[in-house]
Every structure is written in C-alpha cells, then in structure tokens.
Amino acid sequence: MTRNAITRFSNVMLLGFGAMILAGCANNSWMQQQNSAANTQQLQPAEPKMVGTNKDGTMSELNLDNQGSEITTSPSKKITVTANYSYDCAQCNQASGNQILVGLAGRSAQACIYDGANKGQGSASFELKTPAVPGTYTVRFRTAQAANCQEALQSWWGMNGVPAQNATIGTITVVKLKS
C-alpha cells in the first residue's frame, strides 16, 4: 500500500471508530433518559382522587406521605400530609375566628390547618398520627368558628356528629407489619 492509501484507510477507520463512539454515547444518553423517565414515573405519588366539601369549605389534593390520598401504613405512625383548602362563610360572625380542622372519622381532630377570616384559601402541611389498632380510617375535615385553633380542636370535632361522609378527603389503612 502506498502512504496515501494507508493515510486514507486510517482516516476512514478513525471516522468509523468515532462514529461508533458517538452512536454508543448517543444510545447511552437515550437509555439514561429512558431510565430517568421511568424512575420519575415510579417516584411520583398517585394522583389524589378525593375532594371533600361541607357548607363552608372545600379540601382537595390530599397527599399522605407523598403517596396520594389513600395509604397503607403501620400503627401509631406520624404521616406527613399536604392539602389545598378553601373557606368561604359569608354568613359567619365577623368577630369570631374561622377554622378548618382535619382528623380521622370517629376519632378526634388532629390538625387545625386554617385560622383566619371568613374567606380564605391556600395550602397546608401538617401531620396525622395513625391509630394503634389496624383498620381502615377515613380522613375528614370540618369547619368551625371558635376563638382560636386550640378551642376549635377541643370543641368542634364531634359537634352535631362527626364530619359527614362528603367531607372525606382520604383513606388510611393501618396494618400490623409482620416481625
């Protein structure tokens, strides 16, 4: 082979080898993007399904431990919760405080997520503690009018019965883990 032929052959080989490297990198990059997209889909919480209403308020987008509005967990565990709320009570006494309480149906209220004017909306972050006894519990809310959150938590949860079914915003299933 002549020197020019060897040079051309070497250049063709280098170009081919470079193309293989680029193709491999591009393919690896594509694989990483696919894996990243799959992992992102697996890590995202389930879409919250429930919207609770009562005469003065609405709650939605309940997210229990970043798993959506329905969760299965262990007894006596603290769960991190986020939710959106709106409150509108035009007929309520302007001199009283207005609250939104959250808890488990048939049990006590656990959180006061709004303490303000007759009209308001926003997002709240709070904790709920799961019962010690295995079972399925509904997360509900109710509105109240009291001097402050403390008074509302103590007095309003069971007034006129527990919050109604339409105020259900989520479900917690408590199971005893096998040792």
Summary of the structure (lengths in Angstrom):
residues: 179
radius of gyration: 28.2
end to end distance: 75.9
largest distance: 100.9
contacts: 514
relative contact order: 0.18
helix: 28%
strand: 40%
